[in-house]
Amino acid sequence: MLPFYALEGETVYVMPNAERSFYTDMKYGLRFFTYVSEELPQICQSLFNIASEPENTAIIGVSMGGYGALKCAASNPGKYSMCGAIAPACLFLKQDIEALLPSEREEEIEKKYGQSILKDLIHAFGEELEINENNDIISLFEKNREGLSSTVFYTACGKQDPYRKDNLRFCDLADKLGIIYNYEEWDGGHEIPFFNQALKKAIERFHL
């Protein structure tokens, strides 16, 4: 629904394709994090002459894109004044993986995240699934919490979404860190109808 929502306001929306990269510079693949967080903003500012000040810049994503939006904001404190994460997935990915023995990983990862995720993880992080602090949202929030004080976060998750528990846990973490982290939930699953409702709310919340 974004093209419809974008008819109102004076906001330019840019929608990059980061495939299933976990918004990282992949072990076996492309440097998607560098592309989204550094190269693409420069290209857009050059081509379209759009405002680049933090107060005029938001980053919003859905599902893995929500994970990516949080990662970009937490990695670049002060760059975005607004960050929207709609049903962000894999918030505790590093903790989940480190809690498992190598022999358990394939079965448990597939059980929680789905069958295709294991291959995605290997492409992004390598066979050993080594996720360092620069790719871990929890570590980034803890490390950069002071710099994130100027960013307003809006997140939403459906009550029937399988990632709801992780989202509630992450809200508690953000609250303890003193980060302005607004969270809403209502009936809905990890599905497009909920995503559209939440996207509209994020656009309204940020006055876009």
N, C-alpha and C positions, 0 to 999 in steps of 0.2 A: 504493500500500500504506500510505500514511500513516495513514488512519483505523484500520487494524489495529495499526500500530506504536504509535499514540497511546493504546491501551487500557492500556498499562503506564506507570508513572511518574505524575508530577504536573505535567505540562507542558501549557500551553495553546498550540495551534498556530493561527496565523492565516495564511490563504493569500490574499493580494491578487491581483487580476488587473491586470497592467500592460500587457496586450496585447503588441504588438511595438514597444515604445517605447524599447528600450535603457535603460530605467529613467532617462529624462531628462525634463526639462521641455521638451516637444517644440516644435520650430519651428512645425509644423502639427499641432496636437493638444493633448492635455491635459498638465497639469503632474504627470506620474507620479512623478518623483523626489521632489518636495515631498510628494506624497500618501503614498508608501510610507515615506519617511524621517522625516517630521515629523507629518503629520496623522493617519495611521492609528495610530501608537503612542499618541497622546494620546486618540484615540477609544476604543481598546481599554482603556486604563487607566481611563478614566472609566466605561465601560459595564460592564466585567467585574471591576474592582478587582484587576487582576493586578499582580504585582511589576514594578517598572520599574528596579530597580537593575541596573547593568551586569553584575554577577556572576550575575544571574538572567535575562539576556537573550541570546538567540542569534538569528542570522539565517542562514538556509540557503536555497540555491536550486539549481536544475538548469538546465543549458544557458544560455540567456540569463538565467535566474533566478540561475545561479551568477555570471554577470557582474554582475548587479544586487546580489547579496549582497556581493561584494567591493567594489563601488562604494559601497554604503551604509556598510560598515564602514570603508573607507578615507577616506570623506568626513566621518565622525563618530567620530574616534579617542576611545576611552574609553567609547563608548556601548554597545558589545557586547563581552562577554568571550569570545564564541564566534562563529566565522563558518565555515559549511560551504559549499563551492563544489563542486558535483558536475558534472564535465565542463563547466566554464565555457567559454563561447564568446567569440570576438572580443576576446581579451585584448590583442592588439596592433593593434587596429583603426585607431587614429590613425596609427601608424607605417606600416601597410599602405597606407592611403589617401594619405598624404603622399609615399610612394615612387612613386606612379603619376602619370603625366600625365593631365590631364582626359580626353583622348581614349582613354586606356587603361582608365579606371575601370570603366565598365559591364561590359566583357568580363571583366576580372580579378576584380572583386568577385563576379560571378556564378559564376566558375570556383571561387573559394575558398569562398564563403559560401552559394551557392545563388541561384536566380533571383529569389526574392521579396525578398531582402535589400536590393537597391538602392532599391526604393520605400520600404522601412522606414527606411533611412538618410536619405533625402530628407525624409520626414515628421519624423524626429527632429532632424536637424541642418541642414536646408535644402539647396538645390540645390548649393551650393558644398562641402557636406560639411565644414564647419568644426567640428572637434572641439577645444574648448579644454581646458585642463588640468583643469577641474572635471568634465569628462566622460571623462577619460582615466585608466584605472586605474593605469597605470605612473606617471604624474605624481603622482597622489594618494598612492601608496605611497611614492614618493621624498620628497614634501613632508611627509608626516605619519608618517614611519617611527618617530620617537620616541614619538608618541602611540599607535602601534599595538603597542607592546611589551607591553601588558597584554591583548592579544587573541590567543587561540589559534585558528589557522586549520587546518581540515582540508579537504583537497581530494583528489579521486579522478578518474581518467580511464581509460577502457578502452584497452587496447593497440592495438585496431583502430579507435579513435575518430579521425576526421579532425583533431580539435583537440589530439591528444596532443602533437605537437611544440611547439605554443604553450604548453601546460601545463608541459612540461619546461623551456622557456625561462623561463617566469614563476617556476618554482621556484628556478632559479638566481638570478634577480633578487632574490627575497625573501630568499634565503640571504645574498646580498651586503649587503642592507640590515639584516641581523640580526633579521629578523622570524620569530616562531615559526610556521613554515609547514610543516605535516605533509602529505605527499603520498603517495598510494598508487596503484598501478595493477595491473590484472589483466586477463585476457582479457575482451573485450567491446567493443561498438561504442557509437555515440551512440544508445542505445535504452533503452526502459523497463526491461527485465530488469536491465541494469547499473545504471540509476538507482536502482532499488529496493534492490539490494544495498548500494550506496554510501550511500543515505539511512539504512539501518539501521545501518551502521557509524558514520556521523556521530552519530546519536542515542546510540549506545552510547559513543562516544568522549567526548561531552559530558555523559554521565551524565544524560540527559534522561528 
